[in-house]
Amino acid sequence: MKNDTFLRALARQPTAYTPVWLMRQAGRYLPEYKATRARAGSFLGLAKTPELCAQVALQPIERFDLDAAIVFSDILTIPDAMGLGLSFGEGEGPRFERPLRDEASIRALSVPDPTVELRYVLDAVRVTREALADRVPLIGFSGSPFTLACYMIEGGGSDDWRNVKALLHSRPELLHRVLEVNARAVSDYLNAQIDAGAQAVMLFDTWGGTLAYNDYEPFSLAYSKKVLGAVSRVPRILFTKGGNPWLAQMMASGADAIGLDWTSDPRHARKLAGGRVALQGNLDPAALFGPPERVREAARRVIDAFGRAPGHVFNLGHGVLQGTPIDSVAALVDEVRTYSRTRA
Ligand code: CP3
């Protein structure tokens, strides 16, 4: 590995500078991504063509010299492989043709074989590893069992996830059944990505933070823990958007690193972690809409807040927003590299 800074930071080993990558680093804010996507015809067409996945996964690495690449795919590949019928309307979010809206569909749910139904993702992992030629590590990923259940039950995105929460409060045993199947599906999927060459894995629990305080552990974290326990050959990152109330519990989940969103205080998180887990984050993605000098200041504040101890991977608190200026991303990466070097 030519640049193993990211893996060293996840292992809480000293590094010459703070490694940086960005959630959603490949995507519509890049003109080269838009060109490839236009060539593919649609987002799903792109996601199902391994050579094009590798091309877009490498685009941000070429442009910004980031310290890790992430497989180009989506978290909704699992429910699609389960037969729920995924589509993306032009300019809209994801939709499932057959959401889980009754007991029969929940009882019929089964764990897909990733080497069959999700072979295109595993091929994307292999082709991307080859294209990277050990320049930087490749991150595999999945949605958390709970976040996948949100889309599967709701049939798409939602402001309040009312069908999911209605099920939680009326037939909790049915929600547990979905989560149990998802936990097995996610474990198999991540292990297959590791077999195909993923060198670290990340669980995206994008909607766990919408749960009531007492519901997060039984309905989200308990199932993420099952996955983390079943996937142990590479470092594992657990990210819950809005997860700040449960940081201590997340840190005890078996994950090697915890992703923080921008509402967390890095100083507090570092104390809580006590050097036992690495931390990833946590610049507000909206900070990239400021002028480059402000972006640089904001990057320095985040680095200062995490402090000098090893075990910090610089990232945003959530994905790069659409319309983010490319110059801001370039300034951010440059500042993280140069400023953190002076403090190492
Ligand atoms: O980070 C990366 O660069 C890797 C690629 C990646 C995508 N989706 C590509 C994508 C990753 C890691 C994801 C994860 C994902 N997908 C999450 C969890 C992370 C998070 O953001 O919280 C979620 C919730 C999804 C579900 C999803 N996929 C939604 C809601 C949408 C539509 C929203 C939108 O921005 O249009 C997608 C589509 C999607 N996934 C796009 C990309 C680049 C945009 C599709 C396009 O090109 O039109």
Residues whose N, C-alpha, C, O or C-beta is under 5 A from the ligand:
A	BS01	CP3	L22 M23 R24 Q25 A26 G27 F43 I70 V71 F72 S73 D74 I75 E92 G93 P94 F204 T206 G319
